[in-house]
Amino acid sequence: MTTIREATPGDIDAMVRLSGMVQRLHARHRPDLFVTEPSQAAMTERFRGWLRDEAATLLVAESDEGEVVGHTFCRVERREASVITLPAAVVSMEQPAVDPAGARSGVGAALVEAVREVGRRAGCRRLVASVWEFNAAARPFYEAIGLRLMQVRMDQPL
């Protein structure tokens, strides 16, 4: 069974490793945007920063053996009303990563449910997440957990 908990500094190496798999996927498909192999030191500091960020919650999925097999980070975002929009509070899920050995075992769904709970406790009414167009393997997962297409963002080289 997978246990979801808040990350600690002791989880950073595992999170850097998992994040590297996702990073390489992004760099393979969008080498114009993503570094193929970011420095380990920089990635470590990135996770340390998220752990220090009071507005962020960094979650890990831990196997029965105590191994970190997935992670994600979330942030509560509040938007004031404007002349054209209503006020909103959403929880944004970012940088999810699951060890391929744990794919389709409920690790990702458990992480998402933990993010939902963070949002509920903060008074959020919606969960939002982004997925790159090239990440065809992830889109069915997002749809299976109930997320629906909300916006399309397009780009073009100049």
DSSP file (Angstrom, degrees, kcal/mol; ACC not computed):
  #  RESIDUE AA STRUCTURE BP1 BP2  ACC     N-H-->O    O-->H-N    N-H-->O    O-->H-N    TCO  KAPPA ALPHA  PHI   PSI    X-CA   Y-CA   Z-CA
    1    1 A M              0   0    0      0, 0.0     2,-0.4     0, 0.0   105,-0.1   0.000 360.0 360.0 360.0 144.1    0.0    0.0    0.0
    2    2 A T        -     0   0    0     61,-0.1     2,-0.5    62,-0.1    61,-0.2  -0.737 360.0-155.3 -92.6 135.3    1.2    3.5   -0.8
    3    3 A T  E     -A   62   0A   0     59,-2.7    59,-3.2    -2,-0.4     2,-0.5  -0.930   5.0-152.5-108.7 133.1    1.4    6.1    2.0
    4    4 A I  E     +A   61   0A   0     -2,-0.5     2,-0.3    57,-0.2    57,-0.2  -0.902  28.2 152.9-105.3 133.0    1.2    9.8    1.1
    5    5 A R  E     -A   60   0A   0     55,-2.2    55,-2.9    -2,-0.5     2,-0.2  -0.952  49.7 -81.4-148.8 166.4    3.0   12.2    3.3
    6    6 A E  E     -A   59   0A   0     -2,-0.3    53,-0.3    53,-0.2    51,-0.0  -0.506  55.8-108.5 -70.5 142.5    4.6   15.7    3.3
    7    7 A A        -     0   0    0     51,-3.2    51,-0.2    -2,-0.2    -1,-0.1  -0.287  31.0-159.8 -70.5 155.5    8.1   15.5    2.0
    8    8 A T    >   -     0   0    0      1,-0.0     3,-2.2    51,-0.0     4,-0.4  -0.832  38.5 -97.0-126.3 166.9   11.1   16.1    4.2
    9    9 A P  G >  S+     0   0    0      0, 0.0     3,-1.4     0, 0.0     4,-0.3   0.817 121.6  65.6 -55.8 -29.2   14.7   17.0    3.4
   10   10 A G  G 3  S+     0   0    0      1,-0.2     4,-0.3     2,-0.1     3,-0.2   0.644  96.0  57.5 -67.6 -13.5   15.6   13.3    3.5
   11   11 A D  G <> S+     0   0    0     -3,-2.2     4,-2.3     1,-0.2    -1,-0.2   0.522  78.6  94.6 -90.5  -7.8   13.4   12.7    0.5
   12   12 A I  H <> S+     0   0    0     -3,-1.4     4,-2.8    -4,-0.4     5,-0.2   0.887  79.9  52.3 -59.3 -45.5   15.2   15.2   -1.8
   13   13 A D  H  > S+     0   0    0     -4,-0.3     4,-2.2     1,-0.2    -1,-0.2   0.918 112.4  46.2 -58.3 -43.6   17.5   12.7   -3.5
   14   14 A A  H  > S+     0   0    0     -4,-0.3     4,-2.5    -3,-0.2    -1,-0.2   0.898 112.8  50.1 -65.3 -40.2   14.6   10.4   -4.4
   15   15 A M  H  X S+     0   0    0     -4,-2.3     4,-2.7     2,-0.2    -2,-0.2   0.890 109.3  51.2 -67.3 -37.8   12.6   13.4   -5.7
   16   16 A V  H  X S+     0   0    0     -4,-2.8     4,-1.9    -5,-0.2    -1,-0.2   0.920 110.7  49.8 -62.7 -43.0   15.5   14.6   -7.8
   17   17 A R  H  X S+     0   0    0     -4,-2.2     4,-1.1    -5,-0.2    -2,-0.2   0.945 114.2  43.5 -61.0 -48.8   15.9   11.1   -9.3
   18   18 A L  H >X S+     0   0    0     -4,-2.5     4,-1.3     1,-0.2     3,-0.5   0.904 112.2  53.2 -64.1 -41.5   12.1   10.9  -10.1
   19   19 A S  H 3X S+     0   0    0     -4,-2.7     4,-2.8     1,-0.2    -1,-0.2   0.840 100.6  62.8 -63.1 -32.9   12.1   14.4  -11.4
   20   20 A G  H 3X S+     0   0    0     -4,-1.9     4,-2.4     1,-0.2    -1,-0.2   0.861  99.1  54.2 -61.2 -36.3   15.0   13.6  -13.7
   21   21 A M  H <X S+     0   0    0     -4,-1.1     4,-1.5    -3,-0.5    -1,-0.2   0.922 112.4  43.2 -63.4 -43.4   12.9   11.0  -15.6
   22   22 A V  H  X S+     0   0    0     -4,-1.3     4,-2.3     2,-0.2    -2,-0.2   0.900 111.6  55.2 -68.2 -40.6   10.2   13.6  -16.2
   23   23 A Q  H  X S+     0   0    0     -4,-2.8     4,-2.9     1,-0.2     5,-0.2   0.914 106.0  50.8 -58.8 -45.0   12.8   16.2  -17.2
   24   24 A R  H  X S+     0   0    0     -4,-2.4     4,-2.3     1,-0.2    -1,-0.2   0.880 108.7  52.2 -63.5 -37.5   14.3   14.0  -19.8
   25   25 A L  H  X S+     0   0    0     -4,-1.5     4,-1.7     2,-0.2    -1,-0.2   0.942 112.1  45.8 -61.0 -47.3   10.9   13.4  -21.3
   26   26 A H  H  X S+     0   0    0     -4,-2.3     4,-2.9     1,-0.2     8,-0.2   0.921 113.6  48.6 -62.2 -44.8   10.3   17.1  -21.5
   27   27 A A  H  < S+     0   0    0     -4,-2.9    -1,-0.2     1,-0.2    -2,-0.2   0.861 107.9  55.2 -66.1 -35.1   13.7   17.8  -23.0
   28   28 A R  H  < S+     0   0    0     -4,-2.3    -1,-0.2    -5,-0.2    -2,-0.2   0.897 118.6  33.4 -63.8 -39.4   13.3   15.1  -25.6
   29   29 A H  H  < S+     0   0    0     -4,-1.7    -2,-0.2     1,-0.2    -1,-0.2   0.782 133.4  26.4 -90.0 -28.2   10.1   16.6  -26.9
   30   30 A R    >X  +     0   0    0     -4,-2.9     4,-2.2    -5,-0.2     3,-2.2  -0.515  61.3 159.0-134.6  67.9   10.9   20.3  -26.3
   31   31 A P  T 34 S+     0   0    0      0, 0.0    -1,-0.1     0, 0.0     5,-0.1   0.667  74.8  67.4 -65.3 -13.4   14.7   20.8  -26.4
   32   32 A D  T 34 S+     0   0    0      1,-0.1     3,-0.1    -3,-0.1    -5,-0.1   0.639 115.4  24.9 -76.5 -13.9   14.0   24.4  -27.2
   33   33 A L  T <4 S+     0   0    0     -3,-2.2     2,-0.4    -7,-0.2    -1,-0.1   0.686 113.5  61.1-118.7 -30.9   12.6   24.8  -23.7
   34   34 A F     <  -     0   0    0     -4,-2.2     2,-0.3    -8,-0.2    -1,-0.2  -0.849  69.5-127.2-117.5 139.9   14.0   22.2  -21.4
   35   35 A V        -     0   0    0     -2,-0.4    -8,-0.2     1,-0.1    -9,-0.1  -0.609  19.5-143.1 -73.8 134.5   17.5   21.4  -20.2
   36   36 A T  S    S+     0   0    0     -2,-0.3    -9,-0.2     1,-0.3    -1,-0.1   0.955  88.7  12.9 -67.9 -50.3   18.3   17.7  -20.8
   37   37 A E  S    S-     0   0    0    -10,-0.1    -1,-0.3    -3,-0.1     3,-0.1  -0.764  76.7-163.0-131.0  86.1   20.3   17.1  -17.6
   38   38 A P        -     0   0    0      0, 0.0   -15,-0.0     0, 0.0     2,-0.0  -0.297  41.0 -85.9 -62.8 155.4   20.0   19.9  -15.0
   39   39 A S     >  -     0   0    0      1,-0.1     4,-2.4     2,-0.0     5,-0.2  -0.349  28.6-131.3 -64.7 142.4   22.8   19.9  -12.4
   40   40 A Q  H  > S+     0   0    0      1,-0.2     4,-2.7     2,-0.2     5,-0.2   0.888 108.6  54.1 -59.3 -40.2   22.0   17.7   -9.4
   41   41 A A  H  > S+     0   0    0      1,-0.2     4,-2.3     2,-0.2    -1,-0.2   0.912 109.2  47.1 -63.2 -42.5   23.0   20.6   -7.1
   42   42 A A  H  > S+     0   0    0      2,-0.2     4,-2.1     1,-0.2    -1,-0.2   0.904 113.3  48.1 -67.1 -40.4   20.5   23.0   -8.8
   43   43 A M  H  X S+     0   0    0     -4,-2.4     4,-2.1     2,-0.2    -2,-0.2   0.903 110.5  52.0 -66.0 -40.4   17.7   20.4   -8.7
   44   44 A T  H  X S+     0   0    0     -4,-2.7     4,-2.3     1,-0.2    -2,-0.2   0.928 110.8  47.6 -60.2 -45.0   18.5   19.7   -5.0
   45   45 A E  H  X S+     0   0    0     -4,-2.3     4,-2.6     1,-0.2    -1,-0.2   0.864 106.9  57.7 -65.7 -35.0   18.3   23.4   -4.2
   46   46 A R  H  X S+     0   0    0     -4,-2.1     4,-1.9     2,-0.2    -1,-0.2   0.934 110.0  43.4 -59.9 -46.2   15.0   23.6   -6.2
   47   47 A F  H  X S+     0   0    0     -4,-2.1     4,-2.2     2,-0.2    -2,-0.2   0.882 111.3  54.3 -68.3 -37.9   13.4   21.0   -4.0
   48   48 A R  H  X S+     0   0    0     -4,-2.3     4,-1.8     1,-0.2    -2,-0.2   0.914 107.5  52.0 -59.8 -40.9   14.9   22.6   -0.8
   49   49 A G  H  X S+     0   0    0     -4,-2.6     4,-1.4     1,-0.2    -2,-0.2   0.909 108.2  49.8 -62.0 -42.8   13.3   25.8   -1.9
   50   50 A W  H  < S+     0   0    0     -4,-1.9     6,-0.2     1,-0.2    -1,-0.2   0.888 108.6  53.3 -63.8 -37.6    9.9   24.2   -2.3
   51   51 A L  H  < S+     0   0    0     -4,-2.2    -1,-0.2     1,-0.2    -2,-0.2   0.853 112.1  45.3 -64.8 -33.2   10.2   22.6    1.2
   52   52 A R  H  < S+     0   0    0     -4,-1.8     2,-0.6    -5,-0.2    -1,-0.2   0.706  89.4 101.0 -80.0 -20.7   10.9   26.1    2.6
   53   53 A D    ><  -     0   0    0     -4,-1.4     3,-1.6     1,-0.2    -4,-0.0  -0.540  58.5-160.6 -74.1 111.4    8.1   27.8    0.7
   54   54 A E  T 3  S+     0   0    0     -2,-0.6    -1,-0.2     1,-0.3    -4,-0.0   0.715  90.0  57.2 -66.5 -19.9    5.2   28.2    3.1
   55   55 A A  T 3  S+     0   0    0     20,-0.1    21,-0.9     2,-0.0     2,-0.3   0.544 100.7  71.5 -86.5  -7.1    2.8   28.5    0.2
   56   56 A A  E <   - B   0  75A   0     -3,-1.6     2,-0.5    -6,-0.2    19,-0.2  -0.794  62.1-157.1-111.6 151.8    3.7   25.2   -1.3
   57   57 A T  E     - B   0  74A   0     17,-2.7    17,-2.6    -2,-0.3     2,-0.6  -0.987   8.8-161.0-125.6 120.8    3.1   21.6   -0.2
   58   58 A L  E     - B   0  73A   0     -2,-0.5   -51,-3.2    15,-0.2     2,-0.3  -0.903  13.6-169.3-104.8 121.6    5.5   19.0   -1.4
   59   59 A L  E     -AB   6  72A   0     13,-2.9    13,-2.0    -2,-0.6     2,-0.4  -0.850   6.9-163.6-115.2 145.3    4.1   15.5   -1.1
   60   60 A V  E     -AB   5  71A   0    -55,-2.9   -55,-2.2    -2,-0.3     2,-0.5  -0.947  15.5-138.0-125.3 150.7    5.7   12.1   -1.6
   61   61 A A  E     -AB   4  70A   0      9,-2.8     8,-2.7    -2,-0.4     9,-1.0  -0.927  24.3-162.7-102.9 128.0    4.3    8.6   -2.1
   62   62 A E  E     -AB   3  68A   0    -59,-3.2   -59,-2.7    -2,-0.5     6,-0.2  -0.939   9.6-136.0-118.2 133.2    6.1    6.0   -0.1
   63   63 A S    >   -     0   0    0      4,-2.9     3,-2.1    -2,-0.4   -61,-0.1  -0.238  36.1 -97.7 -75.5 170.3    6.0    2.3   -0.7
   64   64 A D  T 3  S+     0   0    0      1,-0.3    -1,-0.1     2,-0.1   -62,-0.1   0.786 127.1  58.1 -57.6 -27.5    5.6   -0.3    2.1
   65   65 A E  T 3  S-     0   0    0      2,-0.1    -1,-0.3     1,-0.0    -2,-0.0   0.439 122.2-107.6 -84.1   0.3    9.3   -0.7    2.0
   66   66 A G  S <  S+     0   0    0     -3,-2.1     2,-0.4     1,-0.3    -2,-0.1   0.597  72.8 140.7  85.1  11.9    9.8    3.0    2.7
   67   67 A E        -     0   0    0      1,-0.0    -4,-2.9     2,-0.0     2,-0.6  -0.712  57.5-120.5 -90.0 136.7   11.0    3.9   -0.8
   68   68 A V  E     +B   62   0A   0     -2,-0.4    -6,-0.2    -6,-0.2     3,-0.1  -0.670  38.4 168.6 -74.9 117.8    9.8    7.2   -2.4
   69   69 A V  E     +     0   0A   0     -8,-2.7    30,-2.9    -2,-0.6     2,-0.3   0.355  60.3   4.4-114.8   1.6    8.0    6.1   -5.5
   70   70 A G  E     -BC  61  98A   0     -9,-1.0    -9,-2.8    28,-0.3     2,-0.3  -0.964  57.3-174.9-173.5 162.1    6.3    9.3   -6.5
   71   71 A H  E     +BC  60  97A   0     26,-2.5    26,-2.5    -2,-0.3     2,-0.3  -0.984   4.1 175.3-158.3 162.3    6.0   13.0   -5.7
   72   72 A T  E     -B   59   0A   0    -13,-2.0   -13,-2.9    -2,-0.3     2,-0.4  -0.959  18.3-140.2-157.9 165.9    4.1   16.2   -6.6
   73   73 A F  E     -BC  58  94A   0     21,-2.6    21,-3.5    -2,-0.3     2,-0.3  -0.986  17.1-169.6-132.6 147.2    4.0   19.7   -5.3
   74   74 A C  E     -BC  57  93A   0    -17,-2.6   -17,-2.7    -2,-0.4     2,-0.4  -0.931   7.0-165.5-136.5 159.3    0.9   21.9   -5.0
   75   75 A R  E     -BC  56  92A   0     17,-1.7    17,-3.0    -2,-0.3     2,-0.5  -0.998  22.4-127.3-144.4 136.5    0.2   25.5   -4.3
   76   76 A V  E     - C   0  91A   0    -21,-0.9     2,-0.5    -2,-0.4    15,-0.2  -0.760  28.4-164.8 -85.0 128.0   -3.0   27.3   -3.3
   77   77 A E  E     - C   0  90A   0     13,-3.2    13,-2.5    -2,-0.5     2,-0.4  -0.963   3.6-164.4-118.7 127.7   -3.7   30.2   -5.7
   78   78 A R  E     - C   0  89A   0     -2,-0.5     2,-0.5    11,-0.2    11,-0.2  -0.923   2.0-166.8-113.8 135.6   -6.2   32.9   -4.9
   79   79 A R  E     - C   0  88A   0      9,-3.2     9,-2.3    -2,-0.4     2,-0.1  -0.980  15.7-134.7-123.7 129.9   -7.5   35.3   -7.4
   80   80 A E        -     0   0    0     -2,-0.5     5,-0.1     7,-0.2     2,-0.1  -0.395  36.1 -92.9 -73.8 157.2   -9.4   38.4   -6.6
   81   81 A A        -     0   0    0     -2,-0.1     2,-0.2     6,-0.1     5,-0.2  -0.382  46.6-172.8 -65.6 149.4  -12.6   39.3   -8.5
   82   82 A S        -     0   0    0      3,-2.2    -1,-0.0    -3,-0.1    -3,-0.0  -0.709  45.4 -83.5-129.9-174.1  -12.1   41.5  -11.5
   83   83 A V  S    S+     0   0    0     -2,-0.2    -2,-0.1     1,-0.2     3,-0.0   0.758 130.5  25.3 -64.8 -23.2  -14.4   43.3  -13.9
   84   84 A I  S    S+     0   0    0      1,-0.1     2,-0.3     2,-0.0    -1,-0.2   0.525 117.9  57.9-118.8  -8.7  -14.7   40.1  -15.9
   85   85 A T        -     0   0    0     -5,-0.1    -3,-2.2     3,-0.0     3,-0.1  -0.899  69.3-126.5-127.8 155.1  -13.9   37.2  -13.4
   86   86 A L        -     0   0    0     -2,-0.3    -2,-0.0    -5,-0.2    -3,-0.0  -0.531  44.7 -90.0 -85.3 158.8  -15.2   35.9  -10.2
   87   87 A P        -     0   0    0      0, 0.0     2,-0.3     0, 0.0    -7,-0.2  -0.384  53.3-172.9 -66.1 152.4  -12.9   35.4   -7.2
   88   88 A A  E     -C   79   0A   0     -9,-2.3    -9,-3.2    -3,-0.1     2,-0.4  -0.998  27.2-164.1-149.4 149.6  -11.4   32.0   -7.1
   89   89 A A  E     +C   78   0A   0     -2,-0.3    36,-2.0   -11,-0.2    37,-0.8  -0.975  25.7 168.7-131.5 119.9   -9.3   29.8   -4.9
   90   90 A V  E     -Cd  77 126A   0    -13,-2.5   -13,-3.2    -2,-0.4     2,-0.6  -0.919  33.0-131.1-128.4 154.4   -7.7   26.8   -6.7
   91   91 A V  E     -Cd  76 127A   0     35,-2.5    37,-2.5    -2,-0.3     2,-0.6  -0.943  24.8-152.2-104.2 126.7   -5.1   24.2   -5.7
   92   92 A S  E     -Cd  75 128A   0    -17,-3.0   -17,-1.7    -2,-0.6     2,-0.5  -0.873   0.9-151.8-103.8 122.6   -2.6   23.8   -8.5
   93   93 A M  E     +Cd  74 129A   0     35,-2.8    37,-0.6    -2,-0.6     2,-0.3  -0.817  24.0 176.1 -94.7 129.2   -0.8   20.5   -8.9
   94   94 A E  E     +C   73   0A   0    -21,-3.5   -21,-2.6    -2,-0.5    35,-0.0  -0.947  47.0   9.6-135.8 152.8    2.7   20.7  -10.4
   95   95 A Q  E     -     0   0A   0     -2,-0.3    -1,-0.1   -23,-0.2     2,-0.1   0.804  68.7-178.2  56.2  40.6    5.7   18.6  -11.2
   96   96 A P  E     +     0   0A   0      0, 0.0     2,-0.3     0, 0.0   -24,-0.2  -0.446   2.8 176.2 -69.5 144.8    4.1   15.1  -10.5
   97   97 A A  E     -C   71   0A   0    -26,-2.5   -26,-2.5    -2,-0.1     2,-0.4  -0.973  10.9-174.6-149.4 134.4    6.4   12.2  -11.0
   98   98 A V  E     -C   70   0A   0     -2,-0.3   -28,-0.3   -28,-0.2     5,-0.1  -0.997  35.9-108.4-130.4 134.5    5.8    8.5  -10.4
   99   99 A D    >   -     0   0    0    -30,-2.9     3,-2.4    -2,-0.4     4,-0.4  -0.395  29.9-126.5 -56.8 130.5    8.5    5.8  -10.7
  100  100 A P  G >  S+     0   0    0      0, 0.0     3,-1.2     0, 0.0    -1,-0.2   0.809 110.0  62.8 -53.3 -30.1    7.6    3.8  -13.9
  101  101 A A  G 3  S+     0   0    0      1,-0.3    -2,-0.1     3,-0.0   -32,-0.0   0.760 105.6  46.6 -66.1 -22.3    7.6    0.6  -11.8
  102  102 A G  G X >S+     0   0    0     -3,-2.4     3,-1.4   -33,-0.2     5,-0.7   0.361  83.3 128.6-100.0   4.9    4.7    2.0   -9.8
  103  103 A A  T < 5S+     0   0    0     -3,-1.2    -4,-0.0    -4,-0.4     0, 0.0  -0.310  76.3  12.5 -62.7 144.2    2.7    3.2  -12.8
  104  104 A R  T 3 5S+     0   0    0      1,-0.1    -1,-0.3     0, 0.0    -2,-0.0   0.739  99.8 104.1  61.6  26.5   -0.9    2.0  -12.9
  105  105 A S  T < 5S-     0   0    0     -3,-1.4    -2,-0.1     0, 0.0    -1,-0.1   0.346 101.2 -96.3-114.9   3.9   -0.7    0.9   -9.2
  106  106 A G  T  >5S+     0   0    0     -4,-0.1     4,-2.3  -105,-0.1     5,-0.2   0.396  92.1 117.7  98.1  -2.6   -2.6    3.8   -7.7
  107  107 A V  H  ><S+     0   0    0     -5,-0.7     4,-2.2     2,-0.2     5,-0.2   0.954  79.4  44.0 -62.5 -50.4    0.4    5.9   -6.8
  108  108 A G  H  > S+     0   0    0     -6,-0.3     4,-2.4     1,-0.2    -1,-0.2   0.918 113.8  50.1 -61.5 -44.4   -0.6    8.8   -9.0
  109  109 A A  H  > S+     0   0    0      1,-0.2     4,-2.4     2,-0.2    -1,-0.2   0.882 109.7  51.5 -62.8 -38.3   -4.2    8.7   -7.9
  110  110 A A  H  X S+     0   0    0     -4,-2.3     4,-1.9     2,-0.2    -1,-0.2   0.896 109.6  49.8 -66.3 -39.4   -3.2    8.7   -4.3
  111  111 A L  H  X S+     0   0    0     -4,-2.2     4,-2.1     2,-0.2    -2,-0.2   0.923 110.8  49.9 -62.9 -43.5   -1.0   11.8   -4.8
  112  112 A V  H  X S+     0   0    0     -4,-2.4     4,-2.7     1,-0.2    -2,-0.2   0.916 108.6  52.0 -62.8 -42.4   -3.8   13.6   -6.6
  113  113 A E  H  X S+     0   0    0     -4,-2.4     4,-2.0     1,-0.2    -1,-0.2   0.884 108.4  51.6 -62.7 -36.9   -6.2   12.8   -3.8
  114  114 A A  H  X S+     0   0    0     -4,-1.9     4,-2.1     2,-0.2    -1,-0.2   0.891 109.3  50.1 -65.7 -38.7   -3.7   14.2   -1.3
  115  115 A V  H  X S+     0   0    0     -4,-2.1     4,-2.4     2,-0.2    -2,-0.2   0.922 108.4  53.0 -63.7 -43.7   -3.5   17.4   -3.4
  116  116 A R  H  X S+     0   0    0     -4,-2.7     4,-2.9     1,-0.2    -2,-0.2   0.910 108.0  51.0 -56.7 -41.8   -7.3   17.6   -3.4
  117  117 A E  H  X S+     0   0    0     -4,-2.0     4,-2.5     2,-0.2    -1,-0.2   0.895 107.0  52.7 -66.0 -39.7   -7.3   17.3    0.4
  118  118 A V  H  X S+     0   0    0     -4,-2.1     4,-1.3     1,-0.2    -1,-0.2   0.936 112.6  46.8 -57.2 -45.5   -4.8   20.2    0.6
  119  119 A G  H  <>S+     0   0    0     -4,-2.4     5,-2.9     2,-0.2     4,-0.3   0.918 110.1  51.1 -64.2 -44.6   -7.1   22.2   -1.5
  120  120 A R  H ><5S+     0   0    0     -4,-2.9     3,-1.7     1,-0.2    -1,-0.2   0.930 108.7  51.6 -59.2 -45.4  -10.2   21.4    0.5
  121  121 A R  H 3<5S+     0   0    0     -4,-2.5    -1,-0.2     1,-0.3    -2,-0.2   0.810 110.4  50.1 -62.0 -28.8   -8.5   22.3    3.7
  122  122 A A  T 3<5S-     0   0    0     -4,-1.3    -1,-0.3    -3,-0.3    -2,-0.2   0.401 121.5-106.9 -90.3   2.6   -7.6   25.7    2.2
  123  123 A G  T < 5 +     0   0    0     -3,-1.7    -3,-0.2    -4,-0.3    -2,-0.1   0.675  64.9 156.3  82.8  16.7  -11.1   26.4    1.0
  124  124 A C      < -     0   0    0     -5,-2.9    -1,-0.2    -6,-0.2   -34,-0.2  -0.441  32.1-164.7 -76.0 150.9  -10.4   25.7   -2.7
  125  125 A R        +     0   0    0    -36,-2.0     2,-0.3     1,-0.1   -35,-0.2   0.464  69.3  40.7-110.3  -6.3  -13.2   24.7   -5.0
  126  126 A R  E     -d   90   0A   0    -37,-0.8   -35,-2.5    -7,-0.1     2,-0.4  -0.988  60.1-145.5-144.9 151.6  -11.1   23.4   -7.9
  127  127 A L  E     -d   91   0A   0     -2,-0.3     2,-0.4   -37,-0.2   -35,-0.2  -0.959  23.2-171.4-110.0 132.7   -8.0   21.5   -8.7
  128  128 A V  E     +d   92   0A   0    -37,-2.5   -35,-2.8    -2,-0.4     2,-0.3  -0.957   8.8 169.2-125.4 148.3   -6.0   22.5  -11.8
  129  129 A A  E     -d   93   0A   0     -2,-0.4     2,-0.4   -37,-0.2   -35,-0.1  -0.983  22.2-137.2-150.6 154.0   -3.0   20.9  -13.4
  130  130 A S        -     0   0    0    -37,-0.6     2,-0.4    -2,-0.3    -2,-0.0  -0.894  15.5-175.1-114.2 146.5   -1.1   21.3  -16.7
  131  131 A V        -     0   0    0     -2,-0.4     2,-0.1     8,-0.0    -2,-0.0  -0.996  28.7-115.8-139.3 136.2    0.1   18.6  -19.0
  132  132 A W    >   -     0   0    0     -2,-0.4     3,-1.5     1,-0.1     7,-0.2  -0.399  22.7-122.7 -70.2 146.0    2.2   19.1  -22.1
  133  133 A E  T 3  S+     0   0    0      1,-0.3    -1,-0.1    -2,-0.1     6,-0.1   0.853 111.2  55.9 -55.7 -38.7    0.6   18.3  -25.4
  134  134 A F  T 3  S+     0   0    0      1,-0.2     2,-2.0     2,-0.1    -1,-0.3   0.659  84.1  87.9 -72.3 -14.7    3.4   15.8  -26.2
  135  135 A N    X>  +     0   0    0     -3,-1.5     4,-1.4     1,-0.2     3,-1.1  -0.408  47.4 157.3 -86.7  64.7    2.8   13.9  -23.0
  136  136 A A  T 34  +     0   0    0     -2,-2.0    -1,-0.2     1,-0.3    -2,-0.1   0.780  67.5  60.7 -61.0 -28.8    0.2   11.6  -24.5
  137  137 A A  T 34 S+     0   0    0     -3,-0.3     4,-0.5     1,-0.2    -1,-0.3   0.817 106.5  45.8 -70.0 -29.4    0.8    8.9  -21.9
  138  138 A A  T <> S+     0   0    0     -3,-1.1     4,-2.1     1,-0.2     3,-0.5   0.809  95.8  72.8 -84.3 -30.6   -0.2   11.3  -19.0
  139  139 A R  H  X S+     0   0    0     -4,-1.4     4,-2.3     1,-0.2     5,-0.2   0.886  94.4  51.8 -58.2 -43.2   -3.4   12.7  -20.5
  140  140 A P  H  > S+     0   0    0      0, 0.0     4,-2.5     0, 0.0    -1,-0.2   0.876 108.5  53.6 -61.5 -33.6   -5.5    9.6  -20.1
  141  141 A F  H  > S+     0   0    0     -3,-0.5     4,-1.7    -4,-0.5    -2,-0.2   0.958 108.6  48.2 -61.4 -49.9   -4.5    9.5  -16.4
  142  142 A Y  H  <>S+     0   0    0     -4,-2.1     5,-2.3     1,-0.2    -1,-0.2   0.899 113.9  47.1 -58.6 -41.5   -5.6   13.1  -15.9
  143  143 A E  H ><5S+     0   0    0     -4,-2.3     3,-1.5     1,-0.2    -1,-0.2   0.897 108.2  55.8 -66.5 -39.8   -8.9   12.4  -17.6
  144  144 A A  H 3<5S+     0   0    0     -4,-2.5    -1,-0.2     1,-0.3    -2,-0.2   0.806 105.3  52.2 -64.8 -29.6   -9.4    9.1  -15.6
  145  145 A I  T 3<5S-     0   0    0     -4,-1.7    -1,-0.3    -5,-0.1    -2,-0.2   0.391 128.3 -96.5 -89.6   5.5   -9.1   11.0  -12.3
  146  146 A G  T < 5S+     0   0    0     -3,-1.5     2,-0.2     1,-0.3    -3,-0.2   0.468  75.8 139.1 102.4   1.8  -11.7   13.5  -13.4
  147  147 A L      < -     0   0    0     -5,-2.3     2,-0.3    -6,-0.2    -1,-0.3  -0.581  32.7-161.7 -79.6 144.9   -9.8   16.5  -14.8
  148  148 A R        -     0   0    0     -2,-0.2     2,-0.1     1,-0.0    -5,-0.0  -0.907  32.1 -85.4-125.4 152.6  -11.2   18.0  -18.0
  149  149 A L        +     0   0    0     -2,-0.3     3,-0.1     1,-0.2    -1,-0.0  -0.344  48.8 167.0 -56.4 128.1   -9.7   20.2  -20.6
  150  150 A M        +     0   0    0      1,-0.4     2,-0.3    -2,-0.1    -1,-0.2   0.722  59.3   0.1-114.5 -37.3  -10.0   23.8  -19.4
  151  151 A Q        -     0   0    0      2,-0.0     2,-0.5     0, 0.0    -1,-0.4  -0.991  56.6-139.1-155.2 148.6   -7.9   25.9  -21.7
  152  152 A V        -     0   0    0     -2,-0.3     2,-0.5    -3,-0.1    -3,-0.0  -0.974  15.1-165.6-116.3 127.1   -5.6   25.4  -24.6
  153  153 A R        -     0   0    0     -2,-0.5     2,-0.3     2,-0.0    -2,-0.0  -0.949  10.9-168.1-112.3 128.5   -2.3   27.3  -24.7
  154  154 A M        -     0   0    0     -2,-0.5     2,-0.3     2,-0.0    -2,-0.0  -0.813   4.7-170.2-117.9 154.6   -0.5   27.4  -28.1
  155  155 A D        -     0   0    0     -2,-0.3    -2,-0.0     2,-0.0     0, 0.0  -0.935   6.3-168.8-140.6 167.4    2.9   28.5  -29.1
  156  156 A Q        -     0   0    0     -2,-0.3     2,-0.1     0, 0.0    -2,-0.0  -0.963  28.5-114.4-155.3 132.3    5.0   29.2  -32.2
  157  157 A P              0   0    0      0, 0.0    -2,-0.0     0, 0.0     0, 0.0  -0.421 360.0 360.0 -65.7 146.2    8.6   29.8  -32.8
  158  158 A L              0   0    0     -2,-0.1     0, 0.0     0, 0.0     0, 0.0   0.363 360.0 360.0-110.1 360.0    9.4   33.3  -34.1
